Amino acid sequence: MAVRIREGLLWLNRWEGELTDHYRRGARRKTTAEQDQQLREYMDGHPFSNAEEAKRALGIDASTETLRTRLKEMGYNHRTPAVKPKLT
């Protein structure tokens, strides 16, 4: 099997040199810093609210899943409240 010298050197450089991951940009954020701040203030004022309610109240044009991600980044955790039987 014949391999050109140029092609062999190309493979050799790849093998010895650049085996690291390159920076990948990824997708742009759907929410602005201002919207993130509004979301934080809303959640501080309404601690039992969820991402769906915050989206409706603030009018943010992003998916509910995106808002959940932002809330996780801010340190908010989603938990389903316990359902307790009524005593009376």
Secondary structure, 3 states (H helix, E strand, C coil): CCCCHHHHHHHHHHHHCCCCCCCCCCCCCCCCHHHHHHHHHHHHHCCCCCHHHHHHHHCCCCCHHHHHHHHHHHCCCCCCCCCCCCCC
